[in-house]
Amino acid sequence: MDATGMLHLLNAEPTLLPPVQGDANGDGIEARRAEGHNCLRCGKPADTALIADLGPHDKRWLDLCFGCFNTVRLADQ
Ligand SMILES: [Zn+2]
């Protein structure tokens, strides 16, 4: 699934998502997770962070709990 499809599934507004600073790699994702954000979709504590490349909106964080991450992942099949 591309980022647009994912955002549609999450009902997320790209401009409201937090921008990724610089070139986030594995360490950046770990740091993001450690900040304790809430899941975009259901509001529970997020277990994982994804980076969505939104073209004109650059790269944005998608914070998701495992349940919602799986929902998004399975919807990609
Ligand atoms: Zn969730």
N, CA, C, O and the ligand as a Tripos MOL2 file, in Angstrom:
@<TRIPOS>MOLECULE
protein
  309   307    78     0     0
PROTEIN
NO_CHARGES

@<TRIPOS>ATOM
      1 N           0.8440   -1.1930    0.0000 N.3       1 MET1
      2 CA          0.0000    0.0000    0.0000 C.3       1 MET1
      3 C           0.8790    1.2410    0.0000 C.2       1 MET1
      4 O           1.9040    1.2760    0.6800 O.2       1 MET1
      5 N           0.4910    2.2410   -0.7450 N.am      2 ASP2
      6 CA          1.2620    3.4800   -0.6900 C.3       2 ASP2
      7 C           0.7690    4.3380    0.4850 C.2       2 ASP2
      8 O          -0.2350    4.0320    1.1290 O.2       2 ASP2
      9 N           1.5000    5.4000    0.7320 N.am      3 ALA3
     10 CA          1.2010    6.2250    1.9040 C.3       3 ALA3
     11 C          -0.1990    6.8210    1.8200 C.2       3 ALA3
     12 O          -0.8750    6.9640    2.8390 O.2       3 ALA3
     13 N          -0.6350    7.1680    0.6230 N.am      4 THR4
     14 CA         -1.9530    7.7760    0.4710 C.3       4 THR4
     15 C          -3.0540    6.7980    0.8780 C.2       4 THR4
     16 O          -4.0090    7.1650    1.5610 O.2       4 THR4
     17 N          -2.9000    5.5510    0.4460 N.am      5 GLY5
     18 CA         -3.8780    4.5370    0.8100 C.3       5 GLY5
     19 C          -3.8970    4.2980    2.3050 C.2       5 GLY5
     20 O          -4.9510    4.1000    2.9090 O.2       5 GLY5
     21 N          -2.7090    4.3210    2.8900 N.am      6 MET6
     22 CA         -2.6050    4.1080    4.3300 C.3       6 MET6
     23 C          -3.2920    5.2320    5.0910 C.2       6 MET6
     24 O          -3.9980    4.9900    6.0700 O.2       6 MET6
     25 N          -3.0800    6.4500    4.6390 N.am      7 LEU7
     26 CA         -3.7040    7.5930    5.3150 C.3       7 LEU7
     27 C          -5.2170    7.5370    5.1850 C.2       7 LEU7
     28 O          -5.9520    7.8830    6.1100 O.2       7 LEU7
     29 N          -5.6630    7.0990    4.0270 N.am      8 HIS8
     30 CA         -7.1070    6.9750    3.8210 C.3       8 HIS8
     31 C          -7.6890    5.9720    4.8040 C.2       8 HIS8
     32 O          -8.7410    6.2010    5.4000 O.2       8 HIS8
     33 N          -6.9810    4.8520    4.9640 N.am      9 LEU9
     34 CA         -7.4200    3.8010    5.8790 C.3       9 LEU9
     35 C          -7.4420    4.3100    7.3180 C.2       9 LEU9
     36 O          -8.3190    3.9530    8.1040 O.2       9 LEU9
     37 N          -6.4760    5.1390    7.6420 N.am     10 LEU10
     38 CA         -6.3520    5.6630    9.0020 C.3      10 LEU10
     39 C          -7.1980    6.9040    9.2090 C.2      10 LEU10
     40 O          -7.3270    7.4040   10.3270 O.2      10 LEU10
     41 N          -7.7730    7.3970    8.1220 N.am     11 ASN11
     42 CA         -8.5500    8.6320    8.1860 C.3      11 ASN11
     43 C          -7.7010    9.7630    8.7600 C.2      11 ASN11
     44 O          -8.1620   10.5430    9.5930 O.2      11 ASN11
     45 N          -6.4560    9.8350    8.3020 N.am     12 ALA12
     46 CA         -5.5150   10.8230    8.8240 C.3      12 ALA12
     47 C          -5.3200   11.9560    7.8270 C.2      12 ALA12
     48 O          -5.3030   11.7490    6.6140 O.2      12 ALA12
     49 N          -5.1770   13.1380    8.3640 N.am     13 GLU13
     50 CA         -4.9360   14.3290    7.5410 C.3      13 GLU13
     51 C          -3.4240   14.5570    7.4640 C.2      13 GLU13
     52 O          -2.7840   14.7940    8.4880 O.2      13 GLU13
     53 N          -2.8470   14.4860    6.2490 N.am     14 PRO14
     54 CA         -1.3770   14.5530    6.1340 C.3      14 PRO14
     55 C          -0.7600   15.7600    6.8160 C.2      14 PRO14
     56 O           0.2950   15.6510    7.4400 O.2      14 PRO14
     57 N          -1.4080   16.9080    6.7030 N.am     15 THR15
     58 CA         -0.7890   18.1260    7.2350 C.3      15 THR15
     59 C          -0.7970   18.1410    8.7650 C.2      15 THR15
     60 O          -0.0910   18.9430    9.3750 O.2      15 THR15
     61 N          -1.5840   17.2680    9.3890 N.am     16 LEU16
     62 CA         -1.6270   17.2220   10.8520 C.3      16 LEU16
     63 C          -0.6260   16.2200   11.4250 C.2      16 LEU16
     64 O          -0.4040   16.1790   12.6350 O.2      16 LEU16
     65 N          -0.0290   15.4170   10.5560 N.am     17 LEU17
     66 CA          0.9300   14.4270   11.0390 C.3      17 LEU17
     67 C           2.2670   15.0910   11.3370 C.2      17 LEU17
     68 O           2.6710   16.0190   10.6360 O.2      17 LEU17
     69 N           2.9530   14.6210   12.3720 N.am     18 PRO18
     70 CA          4.2480   15.2200   12.7000 C.3      18 PRO18
     71 C           5.2820   14.9310   11.6200 C.2      18 PRO18
     72 O           5.4240   13.7850   11.1930 O.2      18 PRO18
     73 N           6.0030   15.9500   11.1740 N.am     19 PRO19
     74 CA          7.0280   15.7490   10.1450 C.3      19 PRO19
     75 C           8.2420   15.0100   10.7000 C.2      19 PRO19
     76 O           8.6160   15.1840   11.8600 O.2      19 PRO19
     77 N           8.8430   14.1930    9.8620 N.am     20 VAL20
     78 CA         10.0780   13.5010   10.2250 C.3      20 VAL20
     79 C          11.2370   14.4660    9.9980 C.2      20 VAL20
     80 O          11.3910   15.0180    8.9080 O.2      20 VAL20
     81 N          12.0470   14.6640   11.0290 N.am     21 GLN21
     82 CA         13.2030   15.5620   10.9190 C.3      21 GLN21
     83 C          14.3840   14.8000   10.3440 C.2      21 GLN21
     84 O          14.7820   13.7660   10.8780 O.2      21 GLN21
     85 N          14.9370   15.3040    9.2690 N.am     22 GLY22
     86 CA         16.1410   14.7190    8.7020 C.3      22 GLY22
     87 C          15.9130   13.3180    8.1660 C.2      22 GLY22
     88 O          14.7950   12.9560    7.7990 O.2      22 GLY22
     89 N          16.9590   12.5480    8.1230 N.am     23 ASP23
     90 CA         16.8870   11.1910    7.6060 C.3      23 ASP23
     91 C          16.7090   10.2000    8.7510 C.2      23 ASP23
     92 O          17.6820    9.7480    9.3550 O.2      23 ASP23
     93 N          15.4830    9.8790    9.0310 N.am     24 ALA24
     94 CA         15.2370    8.9430   10.1290 C.3      24 ALA24
     95 C          15.6040    7.5320    9.6810 C.2      24 ALA24
     96 O          15.1980    7.0730    8.6130 O.2      24 ALA24
     97 N          16.3740    6.8650   10.5140 N.am     25 ASN25
     98 CA         16.7300    5.4780   10.2520 C.3      25 ASN25
     99 C          16.1830    4.6300   11.3950 C.2      25 ASN25
    100 O          15.2430    5.0430   12.0740 O.2      25 ASN25
    101 N          16.7420    3.4830   11.6100 N.am     26 GLY26
    102 CA         16.2790    2.6230   12.6980 C.3      26 GLY26
    103 C          16.3470    3.3010   14.0510 C.2      26 GLY26
    104 O          15.4400    3.1560   14.8700 O.2      26 GLY26
    105 N          17.4300    4.0480   14.2890 N.am     27 ASP27
    106 CA         17.5700    4.7460   15.5660 C.3      27 ASP27
    107 C          16.4840    5.7990   15.7360 C.2      27 ASP27
    108 O          15.9340    5.9670   16.8250 O.2      27 ASP27
    109 N          16.1820    6.5040   14.6550 N.am     28 GLY28
    110 CA         15.1550    7.5290   14.7100 C.3      28 GLY28
    111 C          13.7970    6.9250   15.0370 C.2      28 GLY28
    112 O          13.0040    7.5120   15.7730 O.2      28 GLY28
    113 N          13.5420    5.7550   14.4850 N.am     29 ILE29
    114 CA         12.2740    5.0800   14.7450 C.3      29 ILE29
    115 C          12.2080    4.6240   16.2050 C.2      29 ILE29
    116 O          11.1710    4.7480   16.8560 O.2      29 ILE29
    117 N          13.3240    4.0990   16.7080 N.am     30 GLU30
    118 CA         13.3750    3.7100   18.1190 C.3      30 GLU30
    119 C          13.1140    4.9230   19.0150 C.2      30 GLU30
    120 O          12.3460    4.8490   19.9750 O.2      30 GLU30
    121 N          13.7610    6.0310   18.6860 N.am     31 ALA31
    122 CA         13.6060    7.2450   19.4840 C.3      31 ALA31
    123 C          12.1550    7.7210   19.4520 C.2      31 ALA31
    124 O          11.6020    8.1440   20.4670 O.2      31 ALA31
    125 N          11.5560    7.6430   18.2760 N.am     32 ARG32
    126 CA         10.1580    8.0520   18.1390 C.3      32 ARG32
    127 C           9.2530    7.1810   19.0190 C.2      32 ARG32
    128 O           8.3590    7.6810   19.7020 O.2      32 ARG32
    129 N           9.5030    5.8920   18.9870 N.am     33 ARG33
    130 CA          8.7030    4.9840   19.8090 C.3      33 ARG33
    131 C           8.8660    5.2970   21.2910 C.2      33 ARG33
    132 O           7.9080    5.2400   22.0630 O.2      33 ARG33
    133 N          10.1050    5.6320   21.6770 N.am     34 ALA34
    134 CA         10.4010    5.8970   23.0870 C.3      34 ALA34
    135 C           9.7270    7.1750   23.5830 C.2      34 ALA34
    136 O           9.6150    7.3830   24.7910 O.2      34 ALA34
    137 N           9.2820    8.0220   22.6760 N.am     35 GLU35
    138 CA          8.6370    9.2690   23.0780 C.3      35 GLU35
    139 C           7.2070    9.0470   23.5760 C.2      35 GLU35
    140 O           6.5930    9.9540   24.1380 O.2      35 GLU35
    141 N           6.6920    7.8580   23.3710 N.am     36 GLY36
    142 CA          5.3880    7.5230   23.9380 C.3      36 GLY36
    143 C           4.2250    8.2490   23.2980 C.2      36 GLY36
    144 O           3.4580    8.9170   23.9920 O.2      36 GLY36
    145 N           4.0800    8.1320   21.9930 N.am     37 HIS37
    146 CA          2.9450    8.7460   21.3050 C.3      37 HIS37
    147 C           1.7290    7.8250   21.3510 C.2      37 HIS37
    148 O           1.8180    6.6570   21.7280 O.2      37 HIS37
    149 N           0.6080    8.3840   20.9610 N.am     38 ASN38
    150 CA         -0.6140    7.5900   20.9190 C.3      38 ASN38
    151 C          -0.9090    7.1360   19.5000 C.2      38 ASN38
    152 O          -0.5380    7.7950   18.5290 O.2      38 ASN38
    153 N          -1.5800    6.0030   19.3990 N.am     39 CYS39
    154 CA         -1.9510    5.4530   18.1060 C.3      39 CYS39
    155 C          -2.8470    6.4390   17.3520 C.2      39 CYS39
    156 O          -3.8170    6.9640   17.8980 O.2      39 CYS39
    157 N          -2.4990    6.6730   16.0910 N.am     40 LEU40
    158 CA         -3.2610    7.5830   15.2410 C.3      40 LEU40
    159 C          -4.6960    7.1430   15.0730 C.2      40 LEU40
    160 O          -5.6040    7.9630   14.9410 O.2      40 LEU40
    161 N          -4.8880    5.8460   15.0810 N.am     41 ARG41
    162 CA         -6.1780    5.3100   14.6710 C.3      41 ARG41
    163 C          -7.1160    5.1290   15.8560 C.2      41 ARG41
    164 O          -8.3060    5.4300   15.7570 O.2      41 ARG41
    165 N          -6.5840    4.6340   16.9880 N.am     42 CYS42
    166 CA         -7.4740    4.3110   18.1060 C.3      42 CYS42
    167 C          -7.1160    5.0540   19.3850 C.2      42 CYS42
    168 O          -7.8810    5.0100   20.3480 O.2      42 CYS42
    169 N          -5.9650    5.7400   19.4230 N.am     43 GLY43
    170 CA         -5.6200    6.5400   20.5880 C.3      43 GLY43
    171 C          -4.9290    5.7920   21.7130 C.2      43 GLY43
    172 O          -4.5450    6.4010   22.7110 O.2      43 GLY43
    173 N          -4.7630    4.4810   21.5710 N.am     44 LYS44
    174 CA         -4.0330    3.7260   22.5840 C.3      44 LYS44
    175 C          -2.5450    4.0390   22.4480 C.2      44 LYS44
    176 O          -2.1180    4.5880   21.4330 O.2      44 LYS44
    177 N          -1.7430    3.6880   23.4770 N.am     45 PRO45
    178 CA         -0.2960    3.9200   23.3370 C.3      45 PRO45
    179 C           0.2440    3.2270   22.0870 C.2      45 PRO45
    180 O          -0.0550    2.0580   21.8430 O.2      45 PRO45
    181 N           1.0290    3.9390   21.3080 N.am     46 ALA46
    182 CA          1.5610    3.3770   20.0660 C.3      46 ALA46
    183 C           2.7250    2.4380   20.3690 C.2      46 ALA46
    184 O           3.5480    2.7090   21.2430 O.2      46 ALA46
    185 N           2.7800    1.3350   19.6360 N.am     47 ASP47
    186 CA          3.8590    0.3620   19.7890 C.3      47 ASP47
    187 C           4.8940    0.4780   18.6850 C.2      47 ASP47
    188 O           6.0090   -0.0250   18.8150 O.2      47 ASP47
    189 N           4.5300    1.1300   17.6210 N.am     48 THR48
    190 CA          5.4460    1.1990   16.4910 C.3      48 THR48
    191 C           5.2700    2.5290   15.7690 C.2      48 THR48
    192 O           4.2310    3.1810   15.8750 O.2      48 THR48
    193 N           6.2970    2.9110   15.0430 N.am     49 ALA49
    194 CA          6.2450    4.1420   14.2620 C.3      49 ALA49
    195 C           6.6320    3.8230   12.8250 C.2      49 ALA49
    196 O           7.6300    3.1480   12.5710 O.2      49 ALA49
    197 N           5.8370    4.3130   11.9030 N.am     50 LEU50
    198 CA          6.1420    4.1470   10.4820 C.3      50 LEU50
    199 C           6.4470    5.5150    9.8940 C.2      50 LEU50
    200 O           5.9900    6.5410   10.3980 O.2      50 LEU50
    201 N           7.2190    5.5130    8.8340 N.am     51 ILE51
    202 CA          7.4810    6.7610    8.1210 C.3      51 ILE51
    203 C           6.7410    6.7010    6.7970 C.2      51 ILE51
    204 O           6.9650    5.8010    5.9880 O.2      51 ILE51
    205 N           5.8630    7.6600    6.5820 N.am     52 ALA52
    206 CA          5.1390    7.7370    5.3240 C.3      52 ALA52
    207 C           5.7310    8.8520    4.4810 C.2      52 ALA52
    208 O           5.8300    9.9950    4.9270 O.2      52 ALA52
    209 N           6.1250    8.5130    3.2600 N.am     53 ASP53
    210 CA          6.6550    9.5220    2.3500 C.3      53 ASP53
    211 C           5.4910   10.0920    1.5590 C.2      53 ASP53
    212 O           4.9410    9.4310    0.6770 O.2      53 ASP53
    213 N           5.1240   11.3180    1.8810 N.am     54 LEU54
    214 CA          3.9130   11.9140    1.3150 C.3      54 LEU54
    215 C           4.1930   12.9040    0.2000 C.2      54 LEU54
    216 O           3.3710   13.7770   -0.0780 O.2      54 LEU54
    217 N           5.3320   12.7770   -0.4340 N.am     55 GLY55
    218 CA          5.6270   13.6300   -1.5730 C.3      55 GLY55
    219 C           5.6590   15.0930   -1.1840 C.2      55 GLY55
    220 O           6.5820   15.5230   -0.4910 O.2      55 GLY55
    221 N           4.6660   15.8770   -1.6160 N.am     56 PRO56
    222 CA          4.6770   17.3220   -1.3350 C.3      56 PRO56
    223 C           4.6460   17.6300    0.1640 C.2      56 PRO56
    224 O           5.0750   18.7050    0.5840 O.2      56 PRO56
    225 N           4.1420   16.6930    0.9690 N.am     57 HIS57
    226 CA          4.1080   16.9100    2.4200 C.3      57 HIS57
    227 C           5.3490   16.3290    3.0880 C.2      57 HIS57
    228 O           5.4370   16.3090    4.3160 O.2      57 HIS57
    229 N           6.3010   15.8600    2.3020 N.am     58 ASP58
    230 CA          7.5140   15.2500    2.8420 C.3      58 ASP58
    231 C           7.1980   14.0060    3.6750 C.2      58 ASP58
    232 O           6.1540   13.3740    3.5090 O.2      58 ASP58
    233 N           8.1140   13.6760    4.5640 N.am     59 LYS59
    234 CA          7.9410   12.4570    5.3550 C.3      59 LYS59
    235 C           7.2700   12.7630    6.6790 C.2      59 LYS59
    236 O           7.6140   13.7310    7.3580 O.2      59 LYS59
    237 N           6.3170   11.9340    7.0340 N.am     60 ARG60
    238 CA          5.5510   12.1370    8.2660 C.3      60 ARG60
    239 C           5.5280   10.8550    9.0820 C.2      60 ARG60
    240 O           5.6010    9.7480    8.5480 O.2      60 ARG60
    241 N           5.4220   11.0400   10.4020 N.am     61 TRP61
    242 CA          5.3310    9.8810   11.2870 C.3      61 TRP61
    243 C           3.9170    9.3400   11.3210 C.2      61 TRP61
    244 O           2.9410   10.0900   11.3260 O.2      61 TRP61
    245 N           3.8290    8.0290   11.3430 N.am     62 LEU62
    246 CA          2.5610    7.3500   11.6140 C.3      62 LEU62
    247 C           2.7840    6.5020   12.8600 C.2      62 LEU62
    248 O           3.4880    5.4930   12.8130 O.2      62 LEU62
    249 N           2.1870    6.9100   13.9660 N.am     63 ASP63
    250 CA          2.3020    6.1550   15.2100 C.3      63 ASP63
    251 C           1.1150    5.2130   15.3180 C.2      63 ASP63
    252 O          -0.0390    5.6320   15.2280 O.2      63 ASP63
    253 N           1.4150    3.9350   15.5130 N.am     64 LEU64
    254 CA          0.3370    2.9430   15.5520 C.3      64 LEU64
    255 C           0.5620    1.9310   16.6700 C.2      64 LEU64
    256 O           1.7010    1.6000   17.0010 O.2      64 LEU64
    257 N          -0.5420    1.4400   17.2520 N.am     65 CYS65
    258 CA         -0.4480    0.3030   18.1640 C.3      65 CYS65
    259 C          -0.3440   -0.9640   17.2960 C.2      65 CYS65
    260 O          -0.5560   -0.9110   16.0840 O.2      65 CYS65
    261 N          -0.0200   -2.0870   17.9200 N.am     66 PHE66
    262 CA          0.1630   -3.3060   17.1290 C.3      66 PHE66
    263 C          -1.1270   -3.7110   16.4070 C.2      66 PHE66
    264 O          -1.0980   -4.1650   15.2630 O.2      66 PHE66
    265 N          -2.2500   -3.5390   17.0960 N.am     67 GLY67
    266 CA         -3.5240   -3.9250   16.4920 C.3      67 GLY67
    267 C          -3.8100   -3.1580   15.2100 C.2      67 GLY67
    268 O          -4.2010   -3.7390   14.1980 O.2      67 GLY67
    269 N          -3.6110   -1.8600   15.2630 N.am     68 CYS68
    270 CA         -3.8900   -1.0330   14.0880 C.3      68 CYS68
    271 C          -2.8230   -1.2350   13.0200 C.2      68 CYS68
    272 O          -3.1150   -1.2000   11.8240 O.2      68 CYS68
    273 N          -1.5870   -1.4460   13.4580 N.am     69 PHE69
    274 CA         -0.5280   -1.7290   12.4970 C.3      69 PHE69
    275 C          -0.8800   -2.9820   11.6960 C.2      69 PHE69
    276 O          -0.7140   -3.0200   10.4770 O.2      69 PHE69
    277 N          -1.3620   -3.9950   12.3940 N.am     70 ASN70
    278 CA         -1.7360   -5.2340   11.7080 C.3      70 ASN70
    279 C          -2.9100   -5.0150   10.7780 C.2      70 ASN70
    280 O          -2.9630   -5.5850    9.6880 O.2      70 ASN70
    281 N          -3.8480   -4.1930   11.2040 N.am     71 THR71
    282 CA         -4.9980   -3.8950   10.3520 C.3      71 THR71
    283 C          -4.5360   -3.2540    9.0470 C.2      71 THR71
    284 O          -4.9790   -3.6230    7.9600 O.2      71 THR71
    285 N          -3.6370   -2.2870    9.1840 N.am     72 VAL72
    286 CA         -3.1220   -1.5900    8.0040 C.3      72 VAL72
    287 C          -2.3190   -2.5540    7.1320 C.2      72 VAL72
    288 O          -2.4400   -2.5600    5.9080 O.2      72 VAL72
    289 N          -1.5030   -3.3590    7.7890 N.am     73 ARG73
    290 CA         -0.6350   -4.2720    7.0560 C.3      73 ARG73
    291 C          -1.4710   -5.3030    6.2890 C.2      73 ARG73
    292 O          -1.1940   -5.5980    5.1270 O.2      73 ARG73
    293 N          -2.4880   -5.8400    6.9490 N.am     74 LEU74
    294 CA         -3.3180   -6.8670    6.3130 C.3      74 LEU74
    295 C          -4.1520   -6.2780    5.1870 C.2      74 LEU74
    296 O          -4.4840   -6.9720    4.2260 O.2      74 LEU74
    297 N          -4.4890   -5.0100    5.3020 N.am     75 ALA75
    298 CA         -5.2890   -4.3710    4.2540 C.3      75 ALA75
    299 C          -4.4770   -4.2000    2.9810 C.2      75 ALA75
    300 O          -5.0230   -3.8750    1.9270 O.2      75 ALA75
    301 N          -3.1860   -4.4180    3.0800 N.am     76 ASP76
    302 CA         -2.2980   -4.2540    1.9370 C.3      76 ASP76
    303 C          -2.2160   -5.5160    1.0830 C.2      76 ASP76
    304 O          -1.4790   -5.5480    0.0980 O.2      76 ASP76
    305 N          -2.9510   -6.5350    1.4430 N.am     77 GLN77
    306 CA         -2.8200   -7.8010    0.7070 C.3      77 GLN77
    307 C          -3.9560   -7.9920   -0.2810 C.2      77 GLN77
    308 O          -4.0010   -9.0030   -0.9820 O.2      77 GLN77
    309 ZN         -4.4350    1.5650   17.4420 Zn       78 ZN78
@<TRIPOS>BOND
     1     1     2 1
     2     2     3 1
     3     3     4 2
     4     3     5 am
     5     5     6 1
     6     6     7 1
     7     7     8 2
     8     7     9 am
     9     9    10 1
    10    10    11 1
    11    11    12 2
    12    11    13 am
    13    13    14 1
    14    14    15 1
    15    15    16 2
    16    15    17 am
    17    17    18 1
    18    18    19 1
    19    19    20 2
    20    19    21 am
    21    21    22 1
    22    22    23 1
    23    23    24 2
    24    23    25 am
    25    25    26 1
    26    26    27 1
    27    27    28 2
    28    27    29 am
    29    29    30 1
    30    30    31 1
    31    31    32 2
    32    31    33 am
    33    33    34 1
    34    34    35 1
    35    35    36 2
    36    35    37 am
    37    37    38 1
    38    38    39 1
    39    39    40 2
    40    39    41 am
    41    41    42 1
    42    42    43 1
    43    43    44 2
    44    43    45 am
    45    45    46 1
    46    46    47 1
    47    47    48 2
    48    47    49 am
    49    49    50 1
    50    50    51 1
    51    51    52 2
    52    51    53 am
    53    53    54 1
    54    54    55 1
    55    55    56 2
    56    55    57 am
    57    57    58 1
    58    58    59 1
    59    59    60 2
    60    59    61 am
    61    61    62 1
    62    62    63 1
    63    63    64 2
    64    63    65 am
    65    65    66 1
    66    66    67 1
    67    67    68 2
    68    67    69 am
    69    69    70 1
    70    70    71 1
    71    71    72 2
    72    71    73 am
    73    73    74 1
    74    74    75 1
    75    75    76 2
    76    75    77 am
    77    77    78 1
    78    78    79 1
    79    79    80 2
    80    79    81 am
    81    81    82 1
    82    82    83 1
    83    83    84 2
    84    83    85 am
    85    85    86 1
    86    86    87 1
    87    87    88 2
    88    87    89 am
    89    89    90 1
    90    90    91 1
    91    91    92 2
    92    91    93 am
    93    93    94 1
    94    94    95 1
    95    95    96 2
    96    95    97 am
    97    97    98 1
    98    98    99 1
    99    99   100 2
   100    99   101 am
   101   101   102 1
   102   102   103 1
   103   103   104 2
   104   103   105 am
   105   105   106 1
   106   106   107 1
   107   107   108 2
   108   107   109 am
   109   109   110 1
   110   110   111 1
   111   111   112 2
   112   111   113 am
   113   113   114 1
   114   114   115 1
   115   115   116 2
   116   115   117 am
   117   117   118 1
   118   118   119 1
   119   119   120 2
   120   119   121 am
   121   121   122 1
   122   122   123 1
   123   123   124 2
   124   123   125 am
   125   125   126 1
   126   126   127 1
   127   127   128 2
   128   127   129 am
   129   129   130 1
   130   130   131 1
   131   131   132 2
   132   131   133 am
   133   133   134 1
   134   134   135 1
   135   135   136 2
   136   135   137 am
   137   137   138 1
   138   138   139 1
   139   139   140 2
   140   139   141 am
   141   141   142 1
   142   142   143 1
   143   143   144 2
   144   143   145 am
   145   145   146 1
   146   146   147 1
   147   147   148 2
   148   147   149 am
   149   149   150 1
   150   150   151 1
   151   151   152 2
   152   151   153 am
   153   153   154 1
   154   154   155 1
   155   155   156 2
   156   155   157 am
   157   157   158 1
   158   158   159 1
   159   159   160 2
   160   159   161 am
   161   161   162 1
   162   162   163 1
   163   163   164 2
   164   163   165 am
   165   165   166 1
   166   166   167 1
   167   167   168 2
   168   167   169 am
   169   169   170 1
   170   170   171 1
   171   171   172 2
   172   171   173 am
   173   173   174 1
   174   174   175 1
   175   175   176 2
   176   175   177 am
   177   177   178 1
   178   178   179 1
   179   179   180 2
   180   179   181 am
   181   181   182 1
   182   182   183 1
   183   183   184 2
   184   183   185 am
   185   185   186 1
   186   186   187 1
   187   187   188 2
   188   187   189 am
   189   189   190 1
   190   190   191 1
   191   191   192 2
   192   191   193 am
   193   193   194 1
   194   194   195 1
   195   195   196 2
   196   195   197 am
   197   197   198 1
   198   198   199 1
   199   199   200 2
   200   199   201 am
   201   201   202 1
   202   202   203 1
   203   203   204 2
   204   203   205 am
   205   205   206 1
   206   206   207 1
   207   207   208 2
   208   207   209 am
   209   209   210 1
   210   210   211 1
   211   211   212 2
   212   211   213 am
   213   213   214 1
   214   214   215 1
   215   215   216 2
   216   215   217 am
   217   217   218 1
   218   218   219 1
   219   219   220 2
   220   219   221 am
   221   221   222 1
   222   222   223 1
   223   223   224 2
   224   223   225 am
   225   225   226 1
   226   226   227 1
   227   227   228 2
   228   227   229 am
   229   229   230 1
   230   230   231 1
   231   231   232 2
   232   231   233 am
   233   233   234 1
   234   234   235 1
   235   235   236 2
   236   235   237 am
   237   237   238 1
   238   238   239 1
   239   239   240 2
   240   239   241 am
   241   241   242 1
   242   242   243 1
   243   243   244 2
   244   243   245 am
   245   245   246 1
   246   246   247 1
   247   247   248 2
   248   247   249 am
   249   249   250 1
   250   250   251 1
   251   251   252 2
   252   251   253 am
   253   253   254 1
   254   254   255 1
   255   255   256 2
   256   255   257 am
   257   257   258 1
   258   258   259 1
   259   259   260 2
   260   259   261 am
   261   261   262 1
   262   262   263 1
   263   263   264 2
   264   263   265 am
   265   265   266 1
   266   266   267 1
   267   267   268 2
   268   267   269 am
   269   269   270 1
   270   270   271 1
   271   271   272 2
   272   271   273 am
   273   273   274 1
   274   274   275 1
   275   275   276 2
   276   275   277 am
   277   277   278 1
   278   278   279 1
   279   279   280 2
   280   279   281 am
   281   281   282 1
   282   282   283 1
   283   283   284 2
   284   283   285 am
   285   285   286 1
   286   286   287 1
   287   287   288 2
   288   287   289 am
   289   289   290 1
   290   290   291 1
   291   291   292 2
   292   291   293 am
   293   293   294 1
   294   294   295 1
   295   295   296 2
   296   295   297 am
   297   297   298 1
   298   298   299 1
   299   299   300 2
   300   299   301 am
   301   301   302 1
   302   302   303 1
   303   303   304 2
   304   303   305 am
   305   305   306 1
   306   306   307 1
   307   307   308 2
@<TRIPOS>SUBSTRUCTURE
     1 MET1         2 RESIDUE 1 A MET
     2 ASP2         6 RESIDUE 1 A ASP
     3 ALA3        10 RESIDUE 1 A ALA
     4 THR4        14 RESIDUE 1 A THR
     5 GLY5        18 RESIDUE 1 A GLY
     6 MET6        22 RESIDUE 1 A MET
     7 LEU7        26 RESIDUE 1 A LEU
     8 HIS8        30 RESIDUE 1 A HIS
     9 LEU9        34 RESIDUE 1 A LEU
    10 LEU10       38 RESIDUE 1 A LEU
    11 ASN11       42 RESIDUE 1 A ASN
    12 ALA12       46 RESIDUE 1 A ALA
    13 GLU13       50 RESIDUE 1 A GLU
    14 PRO14       54 RESIDUE 1 A PRO
    15 THR15       58 RESIDUE 1 A THR
    16 LEU16       62 RESIDUE 1 A LEU
    17 LEU17       66 RESIDUE 1 A LEU
    18 PRO18       70 RESIDUE 1 A PRO
    19 PRO19       74 RESIDUE 1 A PRO
    20 VAL20       78 RESIDUE 1 A VAL
    21 GLN21       82 RESIDUE 1 A GLN
    22 GLY22       86 RESIDUE 1 A GLY
    23 ASP23       90 RESIDUE 1 A ASP
    24 ALA24       94 RESIDUE 1 A ALA
    25 ASN25       98 RESIDUE 1 A ASN
    26 GLY26      102 RESIDUE 1 A GLY
    27 ASP27      106 RESIDUE 1 A ASP
    28 GLY28      110 RESIDUE 1 A GLY
    29 ILE29      114 RESIDUE 1 A ILE
    30 GLU30      118 RESIDUE 1 A GLU
    31 ALA31      122 RESIDUE 1 A ALA
    32 ARG32      126 RESIDUE 1 A ARG
    33 ARG33      130 RESIDUE 1 A ARG
    34 ALA34      134 RESIDUE 1 A ALA
    35 GLU35      138 RESIDUE 1 A GLU
    36 GLY36      142 RESIDUE 1 A GLY
    37 HIS37      146 RESIDUE 1 A HIS
    38 ASN38      150 RESIDUE 1 A ASN
    39 CYS39      154 RESIDUE 1 A CYS
    40 LEU40      158 RESIDUE 1 A LEU
    41 ARG41      162 RESIDUE 1 A ARG
    42 CYS42      166 RESIDUE 1 A CYS
    43 GLY43      170 RESIDUE 1 A GLY
    44 LYS44      174 RESIDUE 1 A LYS
    45 PRO45      178 RESIDUE 1 A PRO
    46 ALA46      182 RESIDUE 1 A ALA
    47 ASP47      186 RESIDUE 1 A ASP
    48 THR48      190 RESIDUE 1 A THR
    49 ALA49      194 RESIDUE 1 A ALA
    50 LEU50      198 RESIDUE 1 A LEU
    51 ILE51      202 RESIDUE 1 A ILE
    52 ALA52      206 RESIDUE 1 A ALA
    53 ASP53      210 RESIDUE 1 A ASP
    54 LEU54      214 RESIDUE 1 A LEU
    55 GLY55      218 RESIDUE 1 A GLY
    56 PRO56      222 RESIDUE 1 A PRO
    57 HIS57      226 RESIDUE 1 A HIS
    58 ASP58      230 RESIDUE 1 A ASP
    59 LYS59      234 RESIDUE 1 A LYS
    60 ARG60      238 RESIDUE 1 A ARG
    61 TRP61      242 RESIDUE 1 A TRP
    62 LEU62      246 RESIDUE 1 A LEU
    63 ASP63      250 RESIDUE 1 A ASP
    64 LEU64      254 RESIDUE 1 A LEU
    65 CYS65      258 RESIDUE 1 A CYS
    66 PHE66      262 RESIDUE 1 A PHE
    67 GLY67      266 RESIDUE 1 A GLY
    68 CYS68      270 RESIDUE 1 A CYS
    69 PHE69      274 RESIDUE 1 A PHE
    70 ASN70      278 RESIDUE 1 A ASN
    71 THR71      282 RESIDUE 1 A THR
    72 VAL72      286 RESIDUE 1 A VAL
    73 ARG73      290 RESIDUE 1 A ARG
    74 LEU74      294 RESIDUE 1 A LEU
    75 ALA75      298 RESIDUE 1 A ALA
    76 ASP76      302 RESIDUE 1 A ASP
    77 GLN77      306 RESIDUE 1 A GLN
    78 ZN78       309 GROUP 0 **** ****
